[in-house]
Amino acid sequence: MAVQTPSVQPPSQAPAAPGDQPARRRASGRLRLTAVRFSRNRMALFGLVMLVLLFLMAYVSPLFYKWDYTELDFTAFQKPPSGEHWFGTDQTGSDLFALTARGMQKSLVIGILTGLICTFVAAAVGAGAGYFGGWTDRSLMWVVDLLLVMPSFLIIAVLSPLFQGTTWLVFVVLLAAFSWMITGRVVRSMTLTLKDREFVKAAKYMGVPAPVIIFRHILPSMASMLIIDGTIQVGAAIIGETSLSYFGFGVQSPDVSLGTVIATGTPAAPSFPWLFYFPAGCLVLICLSIAFIGDGLRDALDPNSSGAKARAPRTAKSTSTEGRTS
Amino acid sequence: MGRYLLRRLINHVALVLIAASLTYFLAAISLNPRANFAGRNPPVAASSVTATLNDYNLNPDTPVVVRFAHWANGVAHGDLGRTVTGGEVNDEFARRVGVSTRLLLIATILGSIGGVLVGAWGAIRQYRTSDRVTTLASFFVLAMPVFVIAVTFKLWAIDINDAVGHKVIEYTGEYDPGLTGTGEILLSRLQHLLLPSLTLIVIQVALYSRYQRSTMLDVLGSDFLRTARAKGLSRRAALMKHGLRTAVLPVVPLLVYNVVLLFTGATFTEKIYGWHGMGEWLVNSISTNDVNAVAAVGMFTAFVVLIAGLLSDVLYAALDPRVRVR
């Protein structure tokens, strides 16, 4: 490792704030700095604007759009996009724009919930394993290893008959259950180094209980990593959800998700291409904007981890969970 | 080192066995093979259904533990049980592994080489137009669920076929069974191979080029590369002999890991293009309530993860002298 002298460092790479400044000022300064860095990244800004627009499309547009996703227009079957039906209609006369908006609502909620749960579990388990060490560590890491070996796609698909007719929240829990392990490992190894730092030791010797130390001292110190990872997990969860739903193993029939909308459109797509391209395009835009935002956040929050160092070792084993099932 | 590896191996094998058993339990509890006989015309007598299911060790009324014991005993003797239609899981297994191998062989080789080259090229030309274009393209591909890529290719192929007037690009199955003559069969196989290979290659190039680009960027700023240039090597020779060779090393284990995982990971590609490989079996066995087949796929997946992990660890040690010395 080359030792970097401060003089060689470009100004944008300078640490967020010197450690000896008051905590309050450092926090607000850090936030502003992050925001400035983020907004300087054009791709990230584009992603953010795009995602806001997609959210508006999913949640606001149904309020004033003419058609409801359950309504059928018996004067228009398999009609291409027009002023009347923005994305066209399918063989039963349902409006594809309304369906897509409805599907996006579910996919976005599932993605965000899964990302949140998964980051929380990863943080709690990883920090617990790293902080307590010993048998806690060994058994928790064994669970991580086991879940990594378990074929997640297969297990969720196998369990799908069981949650048929119940709520889609079960599906969220399952998705989250199979996606926290790699982050958990990273959190654990970061905890191992933080455990010996003075501020943690000081808290410990003052008699602060372990859970408080973990949630008030250890986890905030790795907040940037957790935020970045959470963002990426949201994208991964949306891809996982739509992929499972595409085969009918995910969101079940009274509910509509982007995956089910695309799946119903696909068989007719050779003759009526809009049935596939519009919902699939929306899905790609969602995932793309989330990826851009995640990348921008990484640059803004963690400028010293140039892609490789932060990502290569971590993703080295993540592929089984990340759901890159081709 | 040897003892460490041995202990890890034993631990991993135990994990695979537990994962396989868990998969069997979940599948046996969740799936209902009796449903396959419902709605047959003429209707099958309940008693004969029960007899058949008992015969195949698939009767949901038999306690799970009893079924599991029977299955585990068979597996220990190398017999994976019977499929829901009465065939041997072993035969189906062997056939499908063959199909997957034929699909993956060319695609993974081209995909890996392509990913390394595109990534290294992007790093050398950092921030120029070509780098921006490849980076953006890989972001785009990675934001797409695989089924979206596969279906899009299929739709394009249909358009091209329509434009040309006859079927140039095939998109269903592995070969045309009606053909005779070595040349024709070979051509037909190539025609069928084109689209699924292209799908897998695009995904792999996008994924691997991200890693390769960041490792290459690290190497480009290194002192030893400057030394190589300073001693008079041409830029090209320095980049190829000293740069790329060093930068590929950390990527190779990752590559191997991903390639091995593709064996069951090519689910969407196989399913959408109608190749009857392992990945397709994963989806089909679940939709046909084929408990023993699901268990076989689950076990194989866990096994593949194990092999991939071990192989990438060994490769890492073999390729990187720093790890070897330790």
Interface residues (C-beta under 8 A of the other chain):
Chain A: A2 D145 L146 L148 V149 M150 P151 F153 L154 I155 A157 V158 L159 S160 P161 L162 G235 I239 T242 S243 Y246 F247 G248 F249 I262 T266 A269 P270 P273 F276 A280 L283 V284 C287 L288 I290 A291 F292 D295 S306 G307 A308 K309 R311 A312 T315 A316 K317 T319 S320 R324 T325 S326
Chain B: N11 H12 L15 V16 I18 A19 L22 T23 L26 A27 I29 S30 L31 N32 F139 F140 L142 A143 M144 P145 V146 F147 V148 V151 T152 L155 I158 T199 L200 I203 Q204 L207 R210 Y211 R213 S214 T215 L217 D218 S222 D223 P250 V251 P253 L254 Y257 N258 L261 L262 T264 G265 A266 T267 F268 T269 K271 G279 L282 V283 I286 S287 V294 V297 G298 T301 A302 V305 L306 G309 S312
